[in-house]
Amino acid sequence: MKIVVNTRLLRKDQMDGIGWFTYNTLKKITKENPDIEFHFLFDSGIDKRFLFSENIIPHNLFPPAKHALLNIMWFEWSVKKVLKKIEPDLFLSPDGILCLGWKGKQYSVIHDLNFVHIPEVLKYSNRKYYNYFFPRYTKKADRIGTVSEYSRQDIINTYKTNGERIDVLYNGINSFYHPVDSNIKIQTRNKYTQGEDYFVFIGTLSPRKNILALMKAFEIYKSITNKATRLIIAGSGMYKTNELVAYKSEMLFGKDVIFTGRLTDRDLNDVLASALSLVFVPLFEGFGIPVIEAMQCDVPVIASNVTSLPEIISDAGLLVNPENIREIAGAMIKIDEEKTLRKELIQKGRIRKTFFSWDKTSDLLWDSVKKIL
């Protein structure tokens, strides 16, 4: 049996949610199925760390699929050429994008439909691309996976497709996340916040993540409490990041907002595990991996009460209206001042996180794939 996999988001030191989904699921699936020949399709060079087992044959295809037009060229020309040559039993795409010009079996993982509901947070070319092609990918797919029941229902309702074709494959927690001791917490605070406590946001700096509202809520929090607490925003820049930088320069407490950029895995763990709380208030989320990573690090969570997040968090976090900055600020004050509440949320997080692991995700994905093999 031969399976071709779109692995273009396996990129050294540049992986976010879908990249980690790809990495963690394929690492287990390829090792546990040595009799299957897997062909990995890269677009930015082949890194040996992503060749998990001897049954993987890598291919680097041109052009690098970095934006909408190049995506079309990569999937409908380069990928199609490889698929026609190999004639695999399945083309598996962990980022949802399929090859419309190939007639064989295809499996699509559609993580969410944010581009349908809040297209304004994307570049014009990307919103046009996603909204034109994803209805077609949904129709083309022999089976679909997604990462929450919310996203499953959204795909069903938006694209009027049969829900029996869609399986939920909840995300997991990367192995490098863990609680840290008091010495590491002190060192981390000294490194980033001059020794002060801090709230943290982790993720790409996309408008969808609602970081501007978080910064405004932090201003209110600071004005009310008059504390030295800081706000760390950890992640790489994306569309409209300049608006965040501009607002920081206008803030009364702008000096207390720290943009770290992308961090190494070790630094990311230390920054998260040393925080007063994760504040994660996106406008739209298909899953929200940072919230379970915070639970893994024994850090309480403040998160949006919309889309998939209530499903993922359950009662293990403070849920707020992401469009109400005073409500976000109020939750930050509660987390800061109510030690009993923090302890309760940490304990609930320890229980809730056990529902999610990459081993479970991998098994769910493979069980779903086998339904069409």
MOZIRA-V759528 format. One record per helix or strand. SS is the DSSP state (hx for helix, st for strand). FROM is the first residue (numbers start at 1). LEN is the number of residues. If there is no record, write none. Layout:
ss;from;len
SS;FROM;LEN
SS;FROM;LEN
This chain:
ss;from;len
st;2;5
hx;17;16
st;37;6
hx;48;3
st;56;5
hx;68;19
st;90;4
st;106;4
hx;114;4
hx;119;3
hx;124;17
st;143;4
hx;149;11
hx;163;3
st;166;3
hx;182;12
st;198;5
st;205;1
hx;207;3
hx;211;15
st;230;5
st;237;1
hx;241;10
hx;254;3
st;257;5
hx;265;9
st;277;4
hx;289;8
st;301;4
hx;309;5
st;318;3
hx;325;13
hx;339;17
hx;358;13
